């Protein structure tokens, strides 16, 4: 099972490097979208707890 996991991780890394080299603008947009989604989720969770604590 460890061998399969290493192979899959290696393939994912190889694909990411290939994508970064062949389409850097699209890769940057994908990263910006992912960071934006994480940031938005964090803001939503923070707002939830603030409204929960505030009444």
Secondary structure, 3 states (H helix, E strand, C coil): CHHHHHHHHHHHHHHHHHHHHHCHHHHHHHHHHHHHHHHHHHHHHHHHHHHHHHC
